[in-house]
Amino acid sequence: MHLSSIFIGALTALISVVHAESVIAKRADLGSAFVLVYCNFSVALDIQAGETSTRKILDGRSYDYHNEKYRPGSGDGVSLTLHHTDGPDSSNSETTFRYKLADDNSTVEYSLGNSGGNPFAGHKITLKSSGDGCPSIEWPEGIPTGVSSGSCGSSENLILTLCPPGTSLDDFEDE
């Protein structure tokens, strides 16, 4: 009797370790979300994941950027919301890049949208992947055109670029 309870305890511990390693392996294969700003003005980035909210200021004059490994969010997933920090364009209008991981972490769904107006009208916005696995979204004038959502494998990086100058993600990978 005592031997079988030791065996059951050891088996339970082994199953827990295997499960933990599987969860870690799934996270290690996940891509990242990038926000790159090349405009000649600063942009506020509000990051919302579940109950957690963070604000960063990205200075386009310094080619500022934000990146984060995909993470689970609740409900609609994780929202990366951009808006002007000051001046005549600092109204309530905003551009939001949302992503949501599938429950098994195999895919990431994403969307790009404006609310309250078009805060970056006249400025090109692109949302592309680092590979060829995800549909791209491009707003040549900062105003939504066509389909503004997609889904792809979660190992792909998604890169939102405001005022893209034609540089690539490779410029940022060594930092």
Secondary structure, 3 states (H helix, E strand, C coil): CHHHHHHHHHHHHHHHHHHHHHHHHHHHCCCEEEEEECCCCEEEEEEEECCEEEEEEEEHHHCCEEEEECCCCECCEEEEEEEECCCCCCCCCEEEEEEEECCCCCEEEEEEEEECCCCCCCCCEEEEECCCCCCCEEECCCCCCCCCEEEEECCCCEEEEECCCCCCHHHHCCC
